[in-house]
Amino acid sequence: MTSAFGGELSDPELWIRQQEERTTRLTTESHRAQQELAETRVEAVSRDQSVWVTVNPSGVLLGLRFGPRAQELTTAQLSTRTMEAYRAACTEASQRMLDIMSGLVGEDSSAMAFLKSTMPPLDDDEPGEAPR
């Protein structure tokens, strides 16, 4: 007898136990990944340390703080520094999310390829900005 997933099915009870174990393992790994993602927070700071941002693995802004240097900046400069810190935090958060998910879906899986395809490209430094 051949199983629906290929291969010989000489012991149906063994096959069922193997599938139950696989399901249990995947469920446990899924819950672990969910917990890690829920707990992940990434903080980044602008180069001049005027702005700190905190994001979750999806890049949702969770916190924004201004340091004493922020008072010396124009609104345009402050906006630039905020986006600089935000991009850095999102880049790190995306990498952490991919690291967590690779343990669940596999580094070379089609699911991981899809996740990577939804990530924004890593930004190079903006024109006119000093390298990090």
N, C-alpha and C positions, 0 to 999 in steps of 0.2 A: 504494500500500500504506500502511496506517495502523498505527502502532506501538501496543502494548498500553497505552502511557502517553499516548495521544492524539497528534495531529499527523501530518503526512505523513512517511512513511518512504521517501523516494526513493533514499537511499543507505544501505543497511544497514551497510556497513563504517564509514561516517562515524558513524552512530548508535552502533555498538559502541565505536568509539574514544572518543566523547564520554562514554559510560557508564563506560568504564574510567578515563578521566580524572577523572570525578566520584567514582568509588569510591576512587581513589587520594587525591584531595583530602580526602574525608570521613575516610578512614583516618588520614591525616596529622593532620587537625584533632582527631580523636578521641584520638590518642596524645598530642598537645600538651595537650589538656584533662585527660587522665588524669595526666600529669606535673605540671601546675600544681596540680591537686587534691591529689596526693600530697605536694607540697612546701608547701602552704599551712598555716600555723600562725598563729593569732591569739592575742595576749596582751591581756588587759584587767586593769585594776586598780580596786579599790574607790575610792570618792571620798576616803576618808581614808587611802588608800595602806597599808592594813593587809594586804590580800590581793591576790595576783596569780594569775590562772589562764591557762592556755594550752589552746586547743581546736583540733581539726581542722575542716575544712569541714562535717562532719556534726554538730558539737557535742560530739564525744567529748572528755572531759577528758583532757588529756595531761600537765598539770602544775599543781601548786598550791604556792604559796609564801606564807609569812607574813612580813610585815615587823615591825620592832620594835614598832609600834603595836598589833599583834595581842595582845601580852601584857597590854595595858591593858583589853582587852575581855572581857565576859562571854561564855560559850559561845553564848548567844542572839544577842548582837551579832556575834560572829565568824561565826556561821551566816548571819546577814543579809548581812554584808559579802561573804561567799563567794558567796552566790547573786547578789548585785548584780553582782559582777565576772563571774560565770559567764554571767548573762543578757546582759551587754554584749558579752562575747566571742562568744557564740552568735549574737547579732544581726549582728555584723560578719562572722562566718564565713559565715552564711547569705547575706549580701549578696555576699560574694566568690564563693561557690559559684554564685550566680545569674549574676554577671558572667561567670564562666568558661564556664558552660554556655550562656549566651545566644549566645556566639560560635560554638558548635557547633550548637545546635538552632534558633537564631533567636529574637529577642526576642518576636515575636508568634505563635510556633508553639503548637500544642496541647501539645507536650511541655513547653514553658516554662510554660504555664498550669498543667499538672499539677504541675511542680516547685514553683511558687509556692503552689499549694493545699496542699502538704505542709508548708510552712514554718509554724512557730508565729507567731501574731500578734505584732507588735512591742509589747513591754510599755511601758505608760506608767509613770511613776514610781509606786512603791508609796505607798499612803496614809501620810501622816505623814513621808515622806522628803523631803529637800530636793531641788529640781530639780538635774539634772546641770549 
